[in-house]
Amino acid sequence: RMGAGRKLAGRRKDGTEFPVEVGLNPMQTGDGVTILSTIVDLSERNRIERLKDEFVTTVSHELRTPLTSIAGALGLLVGNAAETLPRATLRLLTIAQANSQRLVRLVNSILDMEKIESGKVVFVLKRVEVCELVEQAIEANRGFAEGYSVRIRLDAGSQASEIRGDVDWLFQVVTNLLSNAIKFSPPGGEVVVGIEKRGGNIRVSVQDHGH
């Protein structure tokens, strides 16, 4: 199988076996076709992959428990104190609750790392109003922006549009772009998010004035 990596077992002089990957690649020479064969010991690579998988699983489990607790506590606060808390405080609590619930869902997705690596991760696809999603991401990151003395807003010319996608992962992508723009903006700067239609595509842009 030219050019294909095949995972096989090698045997040492003492009789013990170890995983190997064998690659075969044809090379044209003056004497005809010569096959270059490479044999790689996979023992260390497999050990590192196992450690990585164990690390991700452990950290994800450790994160999920406190996040679930935080989300539940915030839910109780929002539900029981909605009539007594100041509007600004209630708004911040609602944002915190929504984001903690979103983090729980993302951690649950990360736990299934094997599916992600094999391209078999299951996305929950549904209709998403992009402007609404971006506005929620801006609101969720407004406190973070204020900590850097940065303003953040949605461009007035942004176009309302719908796509089909996974809300949580799309929200995380926009949040990552916003947080990077905020961190690299000078104090007093502004981050502007724009949404525009380009043929059959939707383009979300995040503009800052950092260096």
HELIX and SHEET records of a PDB file:
HELIX    1   1 SER A   43  ASN A   80  1                                  38    
HELIX    2   2 ARG A   87  LEU A  111  1                                  25    
HELIX    3   3 MET A  113  GLU A  117  1                                   5    
HELIX    4   4 VAL A  130  GLY A  147  1                                  18    
HELIX    5   5 VAL A  167  LYS A  183  1                                  17    
SHEET    1   A 3 GLY A   5  ARG A  11  0                                        
SHEET    2   A 3 GLU A  17  THR A  29 -1                                        
SHEET    3   A 3 GLY A  32  ASP A  41 -1                                        
SHEET    1   B 2 LYS A 126  GLU A 129  0                                        
SHEET    2   B 2 GLU A 162  GLY A 165 -1                                        
SHEET    1   C 3 ARG A 151  LEU A 154  0                                        
SHEET    2   C 3 GLU A 190  ARG A 198  1                                        
SHEET    3   C 3 ASN A 201  GLN A 207 -1                                        
END                                                                             
